[in-house]
Each structure stands twice: as C-alpha cells, then as structure tokens.
C-alpha cells in the first residue's frame, strides 16, 4: 500500500493531532470511539506523528469531545432522518462513517482542497456523501448547497482558527442560507486559547488561534435566529461520562475536578449547540 505523504503546516497540521489521538484511543482496550478509520489512516500517512507527542490523556480527551459531537449528530438525525449535515473543517475526521447516517441524509464534508484530496485517497466514497474542497470563508460554496431540509452545521475544532472578523461573516452567511436546524461547535476563551497554544502538540505545528468566545449568549444577541440549547464547560459532568474521566491520569483527573469546582476554569473551553 502506497504511503500518503503530507505537507500540511500550521492550522492545517493540527488535524493530524486529532487524527493521531483518535487512532491511538481506538487501540486502547477500553476504547470509546473504536475509530478504525482513523487507525488505518495513520498507518497510511507518511508523517512523523511522534513529534506531536500525543499522550493517553490527549487521546481520551479528544475522543470524549468527538463522542459528544457524534451524539449530537445522531440525536439530530433521529429527529430529522432526511436532514442535511454540513461538517465544516472536517479534517481527517471519520464522523460520517462512525455515525453511518441513513440513505436519505445528505452529508457534506468541507475543508481545504489539499485536505479533501487526502481524504479522497484515505476514505471510501459512500451514497449521499459529498466532499467540498474549499476554505470555509471562501465565497459561493454555502450558497450552492441545497437549503430545503433541516440542517445540522458542525464546526468541531474549527472556529478558533478562523479570523476574528471572519467568524461573524461566516455565521451570517450560514444563517442567511439555511432556514432552520442546529449549529454545534467548540470554542475557547482568551485564557483557554493561550493555554492550548502552549500545549506541546499544538506548539509542534506552529498554529495560532484567533477567534475566542467568553459569553455564549453574545451570539444570540448578535444573531437573533440563534438560541443556545447546550453549553458544556471543559469536562462538564453533564456531557462527559464519569467512566471516561476515570480513564485519565491522576494528574488529569485532578485538573478535571478543578474545572468542575472552579467555574472560571471550566469556562476556558466550551462545547456549544444552538438551534436556529
């Protein structure tokens, strides 16, 4: 099998962190995601993953976040079996295969052209599934999508890398085109972004973060169509199974406890879901 060489840098390279984390977690005996697609992709990519220093805590943390987004997706599709799903900044995430939507779902994965080209070599085609090679801020691609169904817009691990002024423009275009559905993404406060940028895996890519969110209700005020329905803080017990937290190292479990006890710490990272 031919190895796939990658030359991604900065923000694009961070997709390899989440890929390596999901692949590593899938090999653990108590795996949550069982992401065989991620494991196979890592085996096929010609890249020094060791420089990212993805440890067990990161594997589990990334997989816990992905599991929540998977759950939100499955919940939406149970309510809307003929929905449209827009997965922006999909990277090398295999959500469409993990969720395995029904035959009447239209699913669009969106990312940079070089990322989509790599996806096409790593992942199989499937009915109802389309990959769109573009930056999310580029003109035209949103307006070209069908808007006749309930729409789930996913942006896991994306918004923080989009420009401060570009995020409102992107949201305005999305909400102006799609009549009703849900928007789900994760975000950091300014303090959280500074902390994440110091993480050894992110530092290895040279990525920078731009957009942050301090108050999730601020988006309701800016976009009256939005209604906040879920706001999970970092390792929020409402969103994370305690058995998954128990898999973390002792030091990480202590940190999770502090996030729970000290609201200011918990708010450095959020998983947010809005209805529109």
C-alpha positions in Angstrom: 0.0 0.0 0.0 1.4 3.4 -1.0 2.2 5.8 1.8 0.5 9.1 1.6 2.9 11.9 2.2 1.5 15.1 3.8 3.0 18.6 3.8 0.4 20.4 6.0 1.5 23.3 8.2 0.2 25.5 11.0 -3.6 25.3 11.5 -3.9 22.6 8.8 -1.4 20.4 10.6 -3.5 20.4 13.7 -5.9 18.0 12.1 -3.1 15.4 12.4 -3.2 15.9 16.2 -6.9 14.9 16.4 -6.4 12.1 13.9 -3.5 10.6 15.9 -5.4 11.0 19.1 -8.5 9.1 17.8 -6.3 6.5 16.2 -4.4 6.0 19.5 -7.6 5.9 21.5 -9.1 3.3 19.2 -6.2 0.9 20.1 -6.9 1.1 23.8 -8.7 -1.9 25.2 -11.5 0.3 26.6 -11.8 2.5 23.5 -14.8 4.9 23.4 -14.7 5.7 19.6 -13.5 2.5 18.1 -12.4 4.6 15.2 -10.9 2.0 12.8 -10.8 4.6 10.0 -8.5 6.9 12.0 -6.2 4.0 12.9 -5.9 2.9 9.2 -5.4 6.5 8.1 -2.4 6.9 10.5 -0.9 3.7 9.2 -1.1 5.0 5.6 0.2 8.6 6.2 3.9 9.3 5.8 4.4 11.7 8.7 6.4 11.8 11.9 3.5 11.6 14.4 5.9 11.2 17.3 6.8 14.9 17.1 3.2 15.7 18.2 3.7 13.9 21.5 0.1 12.8 21.6 -0.3 11.1 25.0 -3.0 9.0 26.5 -4.7 12.0 28.2 -5.0 13.8 24.8 -6.2 10.6 23.1 -9.0 10.3 25.6 -9.8 14.0 25.8 -10.1 14.3 22.0 -12.2 11.2 21.8 -14.6 12.3 24.5 -15.2 15.6 22.7 -15.7 13.8 19.4 -18.1 11.4 21.1 -20.3 14.3 22.2 -20.4 15.7 18.7 -21.3 12.2 17.4 -24.1 12.0 19.9 -25.5 15.4 18.9 -25.4 14.3 15.3 -27.2 11.0 15.9 -29.8 12.9 18.0 -30.4 15.4 15.2 -30.7 12.6 12.6 -33.2 10.7 14.7 -35.4 13.7 14.7 -34.7 14.6 11.1 -34.0 11.4 9.1 -33.9 13.4 5.8 -31.6 16.1 7.1 -28.6 17.8 5.6 -25.3 17.7 7.5 -22.6 20.3 6.9 -19.3 19.3 8.6 -17.0 22.3 8.2 -13.3 21.9 8.8 -13.7 18.1 8.7 -10.0 17.4 8.5 -9.5 13.7 8.5 -12.3 13.0 10.9 -14.4 9.9 10.1 -17.6 11.1 11.7 -19.7 10.2 8.6 -18.6 6.6 8.9 -18.9 6.5 12.7 -22.4 7.9 12.7 -23.3 6.0 9.5 -26.3 8.1 8.5 -29.4 6.7 6.8 -29.7 6.7 3.0 -31.9 9.8 2.9 -29.3 12.0 4.7 -27.2 14.4 2.6 -23.8 14.9 4.2 -21.2 17.4 3.1 -17.6 17.5 4.4 -15.8 20.8 3.9 -12.1 21.6 4.1 -9.1 23.0 2.3 -8.5 21.4 -1.2 -5.3 19.6 -0.1 -7.1 18.1 2.9 -10.0 16.9 0.8 -7.6 15.5 -1.8 -6.0 13.5 1.1 -9.4 12.4 2.3 -10.3 11.1 -1.1 -7.2 8.9 -1.1 -7.8 7.6 2.5 -11.5 7.2 2.8 -14.1 5.4 0.7 -16.9 7.0 -1.2 -20.5 6.4 0.0 -24.0 7.2 -1.1 -25.3 10.7 -0.1 -21.8 11.8 0.9 -20.0 14.8 -0.8 -16.7 16.4 -0.1 -16.2 20.1 -0.9 -12.7 21.4 -1.4 -12.7 25.0 -0.2 -11.9 27.2 2.7 -15.0 27.9 4.8 -14.6 31.6 4.3 -14.5 31.4 0.5 -17.5 32.8 -1.4 -20.1 30.8 -3.1 -19.9 27.3 -1.6 -22.6 27.9 1.1 -25.0 29.4 -1.4 -24.6 26.5 -3.7 -25.8 24.0 -1.2 -29.4 22.9 -1.0 -31.4 24.6 1.8 -34.7 22.6 1.6 -34.2 20.4 4.7 -33.4 20.8 8.4 -29.6 21.3 8.5 -27.0 20.4 11.1 -23.9 22.5 10.9 -20.8 21.1 12.7 -17.6 23.0 13.3 -15.6 20.9 15.7 -12.1 22.2 16.2 -12.6 25.0 13.6 -13.9 28.3 14.9 -10.8 29.2 16.9 -8.7 29.1 13.7 -11.0 31.4 11.7 -10.3 35.1 11.8 -12.0 37.3 14.4 -13.9 39.3 11.7 -14.4 36.2 9.5 -16.4 34.2 12.1 -19.4 36.6 12.2 -19.4 36.8 8.4 -19.4 33.1 8.1 -22.3 32.7 10.6 -24.3 35.4 8.8 -23.9 33.5 5.5 -24.9 30.2 7.1 -27.9 31.6 8.9 -29.0 33.6 5.9 -29.0 30.5 3.7 -30.2 27.7 5.9 -33.7 28.3 7.3 -33.7 26.0 10.3 -31.5 23.5 12.1 -28.7 23.4 14.6 -25.2 24.7 14.9 -22.6 22.9 17.0 -19.0 24.0 17.7 -16.4 24.2 20.4 -14.5 27.4 21.4 -12.0 28.8 23.9 -11.9 31.9 26.0 -8.9 34.1 25.6 -7.3 32.4 28.6 -8.1 29.0 27.2 -6.6 29.8 23.8 -3.4 30.9 25.4 -3.3 27.7 27.4 -3.9 25.5 24.4 -1.3 27.2 22.3 1.3 26.2 25.0 0.3 22.5 24.6 3.3 20.6 23.2 1.2 19.1 20.3 -0.2 22.4 19.1 3.2 24.1 19.6 4.8 21.5 17.3 2.5 22.7 14.4 3.1 26.4 14.9 -0.6 27.0 14.7 -2.2 30.2 16.0 -5.7 30.9 17.3 -7.8 34.0 16.5 -11.5 33.8 17.5 -12.5 33.3 21.1 -15.8 33.3 23.0 -16.3 34.5 26.6 -20.1 34.6 26.7 -22.1 32.1 24.5 -25.2 34.3 24.8 -23.3 37.0 22.9 -24.1 35.1 19.7 -27.8 35.2 20.5 -27.6 39.0 20.7 -25.6 39.3 17.5 -27.7 36.7 15.6 -31.4 36.7 16.8 -32.0 33.5 14.9 -29.8 31.6 17.3 -31.0 30.0 20.6 -28.4 28.4 22.9 -29.6 24.9 23.8 -26.4 23.3 25.2 -23.4 24.8 26.9 -20.9 22.3 28.2 -17.8 23.6 30.0 -14.5 21.8 29.9 -15.1 18.3 31.2 -18.6 19.2 32.2 -20.2 16.3 34.1 -23.4 16.9 32.2 -21.7 16.0 29.0 -19.0 13.5 29.9 -19.4 10.0 31.3 -17.6 9.8 34.6 -16.2 6.4 33.5 -14.3 8.2 30.7 -12.8 10.8 33.1 -11.7 7.8 35.2 -9.5 6.6 32.3 -7.3 9.8 32.5 -4.1 10.0 34.5 -4.3 11.0 38.2 -3.0 14.5 37.4 -5.5 15.0 34.6 -8.4 13.8 36.9 -7.3 16.4 39.5 -7.4 19.1 36.8 -10.9 17.9 35.7 -12.0 18.2 39.3 -10.7 21.8 39.4 -12.5 22.6 36.2 -15.8 21.4 37.8 -15.3 23.2 41.1 -14.0 26.5 39.8 -16.4 27.9 37.1 -13.8 30.4 35.8 -11.5 27.4 34.9 -14.3 25.4 33.3 -15.3 28.3 31.1 -11.9 28.3 29.3 -13.3 25.7 27.0 -16.8 25.1 25.8 -18.9 22.8 23.6 -21.8 24.8 22.3 -25.0 23.9 20.5 -27.5 26.4 19.1 -30.9 26.0 17.4 -31.9 28.3 14.6 
